């Protein structure tokens, strides 16, 4: 039996504690699969005195997290601190500079600094592993990097944020509005006290930029992801979608073509017969479409102690075996800086919802704006007045360029007939 892989663990929250528990519970199985033991030798976290429900006395405590990279008896560092910069990035840089392996669940850091860290890992001959950064315990990173490596991927898309999916499927099942369900999600621990990163699509955008790099051989480009969240989706929108044969899901979608790389996180109407329409609760799901393998669906628990710890330890097993290659599936020098595709040129159908004043001529004004922008209306639905006295108008368009829809909405901007901003949801094709 080879010498143990010696691990330093930074961050002892839910996932960090889960890693310790998993290594204890499945120690013998992990040793057989890795070909050698995997042992935690040092830990670091913000509060040394906190009771985490696990025995930490057997590990060396290091107060300065960045010093974990300097420990002489450490082969690999697990970074579970979080944050795109700060201590997490300092530790990652220091670990790779020492030629040591790093495993991280930090999607924000990879979305912003993935190229730099991949270059550093390759220069050091070290592993940069991040299965836990996208979709928790679902092996989608390994699936794209290894299982689908022979394929040209046409597009990758999916439900990448469990908080949003929990809220939307709860609204769908119970006919409730966003604010009420968000409060319940926070009480149950599915949403943070400050849920901005989740409900505004930023968390999903971090993950999408990583998936796009793996799928298309491009440099991670979080700044090029257009992100819109779910805070403006009404229970009435979900009801209208159901009546039309759709379910509302927050979908991250990336597609590469001659015009460049397109990346967007946005609420979509998903056809009821599409697999993503049946992904409920906090579950995540990712679809990748390969030119030889066809459509692949990865689905499972996207967060939580057990699933995320499982992904972290799977990466450690790969390192223990010596199985690791370029972090983003090809050498960093081969990752291209893709042009940004013009969203206005994309063609598709749309769902548009307006809250309007209940007076004569409003529908004619909306229809005229659509006509003048070249938007063809497939159906128009008008519902009774809301508690605020507004009338809900929902439009489904025929297929057409997104630029035309944007122009129609711009024509209606500032109209006294329209209360607030309209909601635009794409229909997944």
LINJOPE-V273444 format. One record per backbone hydrogen bond with DSSP energy under -1.0 kcal/mol. NH is the residue of the N-H (numbers start at 1). CO is the residue of the C=O. Records with the same first field share a line. If there is no record, write none. Layout:
NH=CO + CO
//
This chain:
2=35
5=37
7=39
8=76
9=42
10=78
11=44
17=13
18=14
19=15
20=16
21=17
22=18
23=19
24=20
25=21
26=22
27=24
30=26
31=27
32=28
33=29
34=30
35=31
39=5
41=7
42=7
43=60
44=9
59=56
60=41
62=43
67=64
68=65
69=66
70=67
71=68
74=71
75=6
76=6
77=101
78=8
79=103
80=10
90=86
91=87
92=88
93=89
94=90
95=91
96=92
97=93
98=94
99=96
100=95
101=75
102=127
103=77
104=129
105=79
107=105
110=106
111=107
112=108
113=109
114=110
117=113
118=114
119=115
120=116
121=117
122=118
123=119
124=120
126=121
129=102
133=130
137=301
138=135
140=138
143=139
144=140
145=141
146=142
147=142
148=143
149=146
151=148
154=289
156=254
157=287
158=252
159=285
165=161
166=162
167=163
168=164
169=165
170=166
171=167
172=168
173=169
174=170
175=171
181=177
182=178
183=179
184=180
185=181
186=182
187=183
188=184
190=185
191=185
199=195
200=196
201=198
203=197
205=201
206=202
207=203
208=204
209=205
210=206
211=207
212=208
213=209
214=210
215=211
216=212
217=213
219=336
222=111
224=221
225=222
226=263
228=265
230=199
233=230
238=234
239=235
240=236
241=237
242=238
243=239
244=240
245=242
246=241
247=270
249=268
251=266
252=158
253=264
254=156
255=262
257=260
260=257
261=339
262=255
264=253
265=226
266=251
268=249
269=426
270=247
272=245
274=271
277=274
278=275
279=276
283=280
284=300
285=159
286=298
287=157
288=296
289=155
290=294
291=152
294=290
296=288
298=286
300=284
308=304
309=305
310=306
311=307
312=308
313=309
314=310
315=311
316=312
317=313
318=314
319=315
320=316
321=317
323=318
329=326
334=331
335=332
336=217
338=336
341=261
345=342
346=343
348=400
351=425
352=395
353=423
354=393
356=391
357=417
359=357
362=359
365=361
366=362
367=363
368=364
369=365
370=366
371=367
372=368
373=369
374=371
375=370
378=396
379=396
381=394
383=392
386=390
389=386
391=356
393=354
394=381
395=352
396=379
397=350
398=376
400=348
402=346
403=344
406=402
407=403
408=404
409=405
410=406
411=407
412=408
415=412
418=415
419=355
423=353
425=351
426=267
427=349
428=269
//
